Amino acid sequence: MELADRAIGLLLSVISLSIFTYYTLWVIILPFVDSDHFVHKYFLPHEYAILIPVYAGVVLICFISMFVGYVMLKSKKKKA
């Protein structure tokens, strides 16, 4: 089981590093590159640089709220 946990940890680290690198290039480096350069076809428009993290944050907050509510309801039923 330890090997599987290490493999999952490595996979999550690689995915996180890839997302961080892509987003950093997209938001920080890409505005300084000419708009007719071929690299622009690999990135979404800049409006999504704000929209995607905001929507992801709202979804994350919703899931956390639902989880906390579920745990509170479950613990309330155990006391009764």
C-alpha angles and dihedrals in degrees: 000000000000092000091052091050091051091049092051091047091051091048092050090048092051092048092048092048091048093051091046092049093047093048093046092051091045097050105029108027104030097065089063094053119089112263093234093055115118093237091074091073090068094059134065121240115283093251089072091056087077101028098055097053091043093052091044090052092049091049091048092050090049092052092047091049092049091049093049090047091049092050091047092051092046093050090047091056092051092055093052 
